[in-house]
Amino acid sequence: MNRTVSLALWAGTLTGVGLCGAATLAYALDLEVASHLARLGVIALFITPPLRLAVAAGGFFSVGERRFGAASTVVLVALLAAAVHAALR
């Protein structure tokens, strides 16, 4: 499970940083797509923590650790609720 969580974190981080780097290059070349790439990069970085929690919760439930799975799920729901609240504010 640790490997799966680690891969989820690496994938989200590298995707976000890669998109932000591409946005920087596109901005330097004065391309209109720069703002869209930057937005996608930031979204990828924001999605990474909830993805990690979802992967951890699924892993805990799959190995029979219901308490840890439930705790991860509660934290995931709280994080998503805070994000929705902030977005609607």
Sequence and secondary structure as in RCSB ss.txt:
>XXXX:A:sequence
MNRTVSLALWAGTLTGVGLCGAATLAYALDLEVASHLARLGVIALFITPPLRLAVAAGGFFSVGERRFGAASTVV
LVALLAAAVHAALR
>XXXX:A:secstr
 HHHHHHHHHHHHHHHHHHHHHHHHHHHTT TTHHHHHHHHHHHHHHHHHHHHHHHHHHHHHTT HHHHHHHHHH
HHHHHHHHHHHHH 
